[in-house]
Amino acid sequence: MITELTFAILKYGFLALLWVFVWLAVRSLKRDVDTLSPHKSWSHRKSARRARKAAESNPMPAMANAAPVAVSRRGNPGMQMGSAGGAGINANAKPTLLTIIDGPLAGSSVPLSNGTITLGRSSSNTVVLDDEFVSSQHARVYADPASGSWAIEDLGSTNGTIVNHRRITSPVVLPARVPVRIGATTFELR
């Protein structure tokens, strides 16, 4: 027969165990959201804002807006994902790779050619990003004939394309080593 004291100990022990389980479940969900969310945490945004202010105080050439050009929107299916390179590349040299530096495909790279590189969820893209925050045809990186540089254009995506911590609304020239974020993926030209 269970005494009243034993019953109370079991009841409060079970209640404590239940709260531990709830706390662990909430912590696990929060970590998953923090990891998979394209929106960075408050502390990450604060440190990024400090770094941006420090970078703005240094005289660097600003990114210029490029005029829209008539370039085919279809991807180049011949391009394959490869291993990342890029260590020791001069920042002033013309980029030869689109390198993914953060996200599920981190470490992968796509060689730049005279064609268009498309990014999105659809399998018809050059770089397929399996991410719920990425549109099926999200963005494209292309050789801008007007400037002779690489440019990036958001293709009307829902969540936008972030270039150097700023959401773009029109095509912009994309210099080497400038981070671009699409959903949970960050890449740069090298």
N, C-alpha and C positions, 0 to 999 in steps of 0.2 A: 504494500500500500504506500502511495506517495504522500509524504507529509506536506504540510502547507509551505514549509521552508524550502523543500526540494522543488516544489512546483514554482515558487517565486524565483528561485535561482535559474531554473530551466527557462521560464518565461522571459526574464530579463537578459539571460544569455543569448536566447534566440533573437530578441530584439536588437541587441548589440551586434550580433552576427549579420542581421539583416541590414543595419546601417552601414556596416563595413562593406558589404556587397554593393549597396547603392553607391557609396562613395567611390569604390573601385570602378564601377560601371560608368559613372559620370566622368571620372578622371580619364578613362580610356576613350570615351566619346570625345572629350575636349581635345585630347591629343590627336585623334583622327581628324577632327575638324581643323585644328591648327596646321596639321601636316598637309592636308589636301586642299585647303581653302586658298584661292588665289589672292585673297585679301590678307595682308600680313598683320601680325599682332601690333598692339599699341607700342610696345617697347621697340619692335623692329622698325616701325614707321618713324619713331622718334630718333633712333640712331641713323636711319637713312636720311632724315631731314637734316641732321647735323652734318653728315657727310656731304650732302648736296650743297649746303651753305658754304662749307669749306671749299668745295670744288668751284662754286660760283665766285668765291673771292680770288681764286687763281685765274689769271688771264688765259682763257682757252678759246679756240674758235667755236662759235655757236653753230648749232645745226640750222641749216637754211631750209626753208620750205621749198620743195620742188614742185614744178607745175605738173598737173596730171598729163600723162602721155598715153597714146594708144598702144598698149602692149597686150598681147594675147593673155587671157586669164587661165589658159590651160597649163597644167604642170608638165614638167619634163619627166616622163615615166622612166627614162633610162638612168636616172640618178639613184644611187643606192646609199644607204646609211653605212658609214664606216667608222673607224676608230678616231678618237680625238687626237689632234696634234696641236700646234700653236704655241708651244713654249719657245720663248726667245724670238718671237716675230716682232719686227719693227712696227710701231703703231702708225707710222707715216706710209708704210708700204701698202700697196693695193691689196685688199683682202682676197683670199682664195678659198676660204672655208666659212660655212655657217656652222658654228659650234654650239651645241646645247650644253649649257653650264649648270643648269639646275632643273630638276623635275624628273619624271619617270625615265626619260631618254638621256639623262645626263651622261656626258662622255661621248655621245655620238656626234658625227659631223656630216655635212653634205657639201661636196665640192661646188663652188660657185662657177657658173659658166655664163654664157651670154643669154641663157634662157631665164625663165621666170621660175622661182621656187615658191610653191604655194604651201600654206600651213593650215591645218584644220582637222576636223574629226572624220571627214569623208575619206574613203579609201582612194579616191582619185587625186588626192594631194601628194605633193612630193614628200612632205613630212606629215605623217599621220599622228595626231595627238589624241590619245584616248582619254579625254577629260571632259566632264560634264559642263565645265565653264568655257569650253571652246566651241565656236560655231563650226558648222560643217565646212564652210569656205570662210576661214577667219581672216587671213592676211596673206600678202604676197611680198616677196623680196625680188626686185628686178633691177636690171641695169638701166639707169636713166640716161637716155641719149643726150638730153640737154646739158647735164652736168658731167657726164662721163663717170659718175659714181654709182654706187649701189643705193637704192631707195627702198623704202617700205611703205606699204599702203594697207590700211585696214579696209576690209571688204564688206563693211556694214555689219560687223559682228555685234552681238548683243552686249558682251562684257568688255569690248574694246581691246585695243593694243596699246601697251604702255612702253614708250621709248624714253629711256633715261629718266624714269620716274614721272613722266608726263603722258597723259592719254592723248593720242594723236587723232585728229579729225580729217586730215588731208595727208597726201603723200609727203614724206620728209626724206632728205638725204640721210643715209645711215653710215656714219663713219665706223672705222674699226674700233673694237673694244667698247662699244656703247651697248649697255644691256637692254634687251627687249623682252618684255614679259607678256606671254599669252597664256591665260589660265594659270596653271601651276608650273608652266615651263618657262625658263629664261634662257635666251640664247644671245650670241653676239657674233659679229663677223671678225675673222682673224686672217 
